[in-house]
C-alpha cells in the first residue's frame, strides 16, 4: 500500500484553526466500532412478568407506555422489552451519568430485556465560534467514565436489577467524545453509513504550554489510559483505541484464516494508521482531513469495522437490529421518559454553560480601577463577587461544568478560585491610603 502523500501535511493544518473547523463541519456522518465479546448471559431466574397493562378506564401516563410506531406484535405476552436511549447532542455534556441514572430507573421499572444506545452524536459547536480541535474529546472522558459506571457496573452489581439486560450500542454517528461511548458495551452494531472516531491527535495536546515534555507525556498517558480502560470494560482491543487517539501510532493488519491479525507497524497487508510523519510524506493532507479519509488517526467506517470484525453486524433500521438481536418476532420499545429526561438535562446545560462562560469573560475583562484605596477595593470586591459566583456554579453543576473545555475537574477549579479569593482579600487588607 502506497502511504506517500504529495499534498501539504496536517501539522500546518492543525495550526490553521479555520481549516480544522471546516474539517469538523464537513466530515461525513459515518462511524465505526470495536471488537465484540459475547452478550452477557440472562440471569437463570424464573421468567419475570412484563409490565402490566393498566385496567380499562384507568388513568395512564403516556410516558409509561411503549412507542406506538416501533416494535412487532406488542400485545404478545412474551414480547421482548426493548428500552431505547437516544444519545444526541454531545456525549459527556448532553449525555452524562446524572440523566442516565434516572433513565435506567425507568428501564428497570419496565423490566427491560435489552437496552439500546441509539448513538447519533458529535461535538457541540463552540460557544464562541472558535474551531474545535479533535483532541478536545479527551476532556469529556471523566464524564464518560461516569456513564460507564452507571450503565455497566451499577447494573451488574445492583441486586434490584434481578434480570440483567443486554446492553447494545447502535451507532449512526459517534464522533468526538461519542467515539468512546460504544466501547463500554460488549455488543456494537452500525448503520450502513456509520462513523466512529474523529477524536484523535492526543500527542498534540499541551504543545503550547510551559510544562516540560515529561509532564506532558504523563498528562497524555493518563487520557490514553482512561480511553483504553473504557475499551477494556467492553472487551475491545486496546490497539484500535490507541490508533483512534494518537497520530504517531501505527496499526496494520493481515487477514489470516478469515480473521485480522494486527501489527503495530506497517508490515500488514492493509494499513489502518501510519505514523503521520511529514518528513516521510506520511502526514494527512488538508483535503484528506476535510473528507475524513486520512490515516494518521483511525476513524472507523462500517465497511472497515466489518472487515476487521469489530462490530456484531450492520442494521439500517430498528427492525433490522431486532432481527440481529433475535427478538424480531415480538418486541415492544420503551423510552418516552428517556427522551424527556435528556431534553430537560440539555435545557439545564444550555442555561448553565453560557452563564459560566459569561462569568469567565467578565473575569478576563476585569481591570483594577480607582483613584484611592476605597475605590480600588470596591473594584476588587467586584472581581471577588465574580469569582464566588463561579465557585457556586461549579459546585452546584459539577457534571456540566466538567464538560467545558480546559477547566479540569470542578473541585480543582473551585480550589484555584478559592485561592484567588484569598489573594483578593489580602490585596484589600494591604491597600490602605493611611498606610502610605
Number of C-alpha atoms within 10 A of each C-alpha: 8 6 16 12 16 11 14 15 22 23 16 12 18 18 10 12 15 14 18 21 19 16 23 24 14 13 16 16 18 25 28 32 36 30 22 20 16 9 14 12 10 12 12 8 8 7 9 9 10 16 14 8 11 10 8 7 6 8 8 12 7 10 15 16 18 20 16 10 8 14 23 18 15 19 11 12 13 13 20 25 25 25 28 22 23 19 26 20 19 24 30 29 25 24 24 26 21 17 19 21 16 14 22 20 13 20 25 18 13 21 22 26 20 21 23 24 20 22 25 23 25 25 23 14 15 11 9 8 8 11 18 22 19 25 19 20 28 24 20 23 24 20 22 27 21 17 23 23 17 18 19 16 13 14 18 16 10 10 10 10 18 16 21 23 25 19 21 21 23 29 32 25 28 35 32 27 29 31 29 29 27 28 29 27 27 25 28 27 29 32 23 19 18 28 30 33 30 30 27 26 20 25 18 18 18 16 11 7 9 9 11 10 12 8 12 18 16 11 14 17 14 12 19 20 13 17 25 21 18 23 25 16 16 22 19 24 16 20 17 22 26 22 27 28 29 24 24 20 20 24 25 20 20 17 14 8 7 10 12 17 14 21 18 16 16 19 14 18 14 16 21 25 27 25 20 24 16 16 8 11 16 23 27 29 23 22 17 18 24 19 15 23 16 23 24 29 31 29 31 26 23 25 18 17 25 20 14 19 17 24 24 21 21 22 19 16 13 18 17 15 20 20 13 15 16 12 19 19 15 18 23 24 25 24 24 20 19 24 17 14 17 24 16 14 20 20 12 14 19 14 11 18 19 13 15 18 16 14 17 15 11 14 17 10 8 14 12 12 13 13 7 11 17 14 13 19 21 15 17 22 16 14 20 21 13 18 21 16 13 22 22 12 20 21 15 13 16 16 21 26 23 23 27 20 14 9 13 14 18 22 14 11 18 21 13 13 17 16 12 16 20 13 12 17 15 11 14 18 10 11 15 14 9 6 6 5
